[in-house]
Amino acid sequence: MIPRTNVLDTAEAAYQSAFGVTLSSRVRLARNLRGLPFPDRASAPVRAEVRRLVMEAARDVLPCQDALSSSTLLARQQLFESHLISRNLLAGSPETAVCRNLTSTQAVMVNEEDHVRIQALRPGLALQEAWADADALDDVLERHLDYAFSPVLGYLTSCPTNVGTGMRASVLMHLPGLVLMSEMEPIINGLNKIGLAVRGRWGEGTAAIGHMFQISNQLTLGVPEERIVADLTEIVKEVAEHERNARERLKKERRLQMADLTARAEGLLKAARLMTAREALERLSELRLGIALGLKRRIPMATVDRLLLEVQPAHLQAWAGRALDGAARDKVRADRLRAELGGRRTKRMAKRTTT
């Protein structure tokens, strides 16, 4: 019989190998309906008709459909935190909607910057698989919708930078090694020079909190989708290798400092009575690095990755089952982290700490 510790160690090693640097992949396709003005120039009746047409086209493949105007702000914030809708849809305008499958790996945003934004998400580095998912969904919708398409330019979009394939392929990476070794800025400059964008976790205009970076293509005109996906995949593999090398050097050259960083992060996460979302993401990021360096073995990386999502404001309030103001969220977040990382993992036990 294989000892339980060996089974757990093997499972943890497999998880870190798959998700230790690259957390997720996403492919987004922008589409518009022929003959209709883009959403920002369309009247309310036109946008309402677009919503009806798209939701009918998506009905058979995306059974879970939400009209955003009928959902709560908290529900929309959860969708945003899960990368299922953009910041533009947080307001929940009456003519907007999101159609998504039950596992939230495929989604269609309606009347965002474009009439249709198709999204496919996969864990780890799986751009090819995400592209296949998005392409299949696009084919289904195109059988029912008349897309605005130019034989010369390709798909026509609201923003000129998306004209052509309308594709944005992106990956979310955890790159603390490159940041701590002061090598992230040259990496970003190099990626920008070859036509890639580097942003924070929630895309354009957001900071890389917790050393989380989103890397995506910028060129969409004159390059086939397969080439975009293949090129980005190779670049991501190179960045991941640079990150692993940086982590090895941190472990060899700054082991004491890394052990201290990990211990402080764990100590705060297990002892704090108040914690903001930003501090939680930063401390979880440091703890995640310590796990990757082999400095902390009792906490699975998968637990940290789950908490990176669940400590965010909307997810935290959904977990608590009630609306919370900022101060109350900071308390419940700290209680939740202590309960999870301190060994008391059930929701009931975590809730007891809030009373």
Long-range contacts (C-beta under 8 A, 24 or more apart in sequence): 12-300, 12-301, 15-300, 15-301, 15-302, 16-291, 16-292, 16-301, 18-123, 18-124, 19-123, 19-124, 19-301, 19-302, 19-305, 20-174, 20-292, 20-301, 21-173, 21-174, 21-175, 21-240, 21-243, 21-244, 22-124, 22-125, 22-171, 22-172, 22-173, 22-236, 22-240, 23-123, 23-124, 23-171, 23-172, 23-173, 23-174, 23-212, 23-305, 24-83, 24-121, 24-122, 24-123, 24-124, 24-171, 24-172, 25-121, 25-122, 25-123, 25-124, 25-125, 25-126, 25-127, 25-129, 25-130, 25-169, 25-170, 25-171, 25-172, 26-83, 26-119, 26-120, 26-121, 26-122, 26-130, 26-169, 26-170, 26-171, 26-172, 27-119, 27-120, 27-127, 27-130, 27-131, 27-133, 27-134, 27-167, 27-168, 27-169, 27-170, 27-229, 28-117, 28-118, 28-119, 28-134, 28-167, 28-168, 28-169, 28-170, 29-116, 29-117, 29-118, 29-119, 29-134, 29-138, 29-155, 29-165, 29-166, 29-167, 30-113, 30-114, 30-116, 30-117, 30-155, 30-157, 30-158, 30-159, 30-162, 30-166, 30-167, 30-168, 31-114, 31-115, 31-116, 31-117, 31-118, 31-138, 31-141, 31-145, 31-147, 31-148, 31-155, 31-157, 31-166, 32-114, 32-115, 32-116, 32-147, 32-148, 32-155, 32-156, 32-157, 32-158, 33-115, 33-116, 33-145, 33-146, 33-147, 33-148, 34-146, 34-147, 34-148, 34-149, 35-146, 35-148, 36-115, 36-148, 38-113, 38-114, 38-115, 38-158, 39-95, 39-111, 39-112, 39-113, 39-114, 39-115, 39-158, 40-113, 40-158, 42-111, 44-94, 44-95, 47-93, 47-95, 47-96, 47-111, 48-94, 48-95, 50-95, 50-110, 50-111, 50-115, 51-95, 51-96, 51-97, 51-110, 51-111, 53-144, 53-145, 54-97, 54-99, 54-108, 54-110, 54-115, 54-116, 54-141, 54-145, 55-97, 55-99, 55-110, 56-144, 57-140, 57-141, 57-143, 57-144, 57-145, 58-99, 58-108, 58-140, 58-141, 60-140, 61-101, 61-106, 61-137, 61-140, 62-99, 62-100, 62-101, 62-106, 62-107, 62-108, 62-137, 63-101, 63-102, 64-99, 64-100, 64-101, 64-102, 65-97, 65-98, 65-99, 65-100, 66-97, 66-98, 66-99, 66-100, 67-96, 67-97, 68-92, 68-93, 68-96, 68-97, 68-98, 69-93, 69-94, 69-95, 69-96, 74-314, 74-317, 74-318, 74-323, 75-314, 77-313, 77-314, 78-314, 78-315, 78-318, 80-202, 80-314, 81-309, 81-312, 81-313, 81-314, 81-315, 82-309, 83-119, 83-121, 83-202, 84-119, 85-109, 85-112, 86-112, 86-113, 86-117, 86-203, 87-202, 87-203, 88-112, 88-113, 105-133, 106-133, 106-134, 106-137, 108-137, 108-141, 113-157, 113-158, 113-159, 114-157, 114-158, 114-162, 114-166, 116-141, 116-145, 125-171, 125-233, 125-236, 125-237, 125-240, 127-169, 127-171, 127-229, 127-232, 127-233, 127-236, 128-229, 128-230, 128-233, 130-169, 131-169, 131-225, 131-226, 131-229, 135-225, 153-221, 154-220, 154-221, 161-218, 161-220, 162-220, 163-220, 163-221, 164-220, 164-221, 164-222, 164-223, 165-220, 165-221, 165-223, 165-224, 165-225, 165-228, 166-220, 167-217, 167-220, 167-225, 167-228, 168-216, 168-217, 168-220, 169-216, 169-217, 169-228, 169-229, 169-232, 170-214, 170-215, 170-216, 170-217, 171-214, 171-215, 171-216, 171-232, 171-236, 172-201, 172-212, 172-213, 172-214, 173-212, 173-213, 173-214, 173-215, 173-236, 173-239, 173-240, 173-243, 174-210, 174-211, 174-212, 174-243, 174-285, 174-288, 174-289, 175-211, 175-212, 175-213, 175-239, 175-243, 176-211, 176-247, 176-285, 176-286, 176-288, 176-289, 177-243, 177-244, 177-245, 177-246, 177-247, 177-249, 177-250, 177-289, 178-242, 178-243, 178-246, 179-211, 180-246, 180-250, 180-254, 181-246, 181-249, 181-250, 183-242, 183-246, 184-213, 187-239, 187-242, 191-215, 191-235, 191-239, 194-235, 195-219, 196-232, 196-235, 209-278, 209-281, 209-282, 210-281, 210-282, 210-284, 210-285, 210-308, 211-285, 211-289, 212-281, 212-285, 215-239, 247-289, 247-292, 247-293, 250-293, 251-293, 251-294, 258-289, 258-290, 258-293, 258-295, 259-290, 259-295, 261-286, 261-289, 261-290, 262-286, 262-287, 262-289, 262-290, 262-293, 262-295, 262-296, 263-290, 265-290, 266-290, 266-296, 266-299, 266-341, 269-337, 269-338, 269-341, 270-337, 270-338, 270-341, 270-342, 271-338, 272-334, 272-337, 272-338, 273-331, 273-334, 273-335, 274-327, 274-330, 274-331, 274-334, 275-330, 275-333, 275-334, 275-337, 276-330, 276-333, 277-311, 277-312, 277-313, 277-316, 277-329, 277-333, 280-307, 280-311, 280-333, 280-337, 281-308, 281-311, 284-308, 284-311, 299-341, 303-340, 303-341, 307-337, 307-340, 307-341, 310-336, 311-336, 311-337, 319-347, 320-351, 320-354
